[in-house]
Amino acid sequence: MHISKNDIPIKVNAPGAVARQMPDFGVASGAIGAEYFTMNAGTDLAPLLEGLEGDACHSPTGVT
């Protein structure tokens, strides 16, 4: 399946960051969704991580 990022509705439009999300984008063996995130270099992600353990990303790649 292909969809243009411009066809995915914007859910967050903040200075330096745009988050797009479309639930129920299609069906594989179950429902799937589409998400597309764009962030400028230096965008502060700390508010997005609030509430996680230690208010930090727990990605195994170490991305914070």
Order of alpha helices (4+ residues) and beta strands (2+ residues): beta-beta-beta-alpha
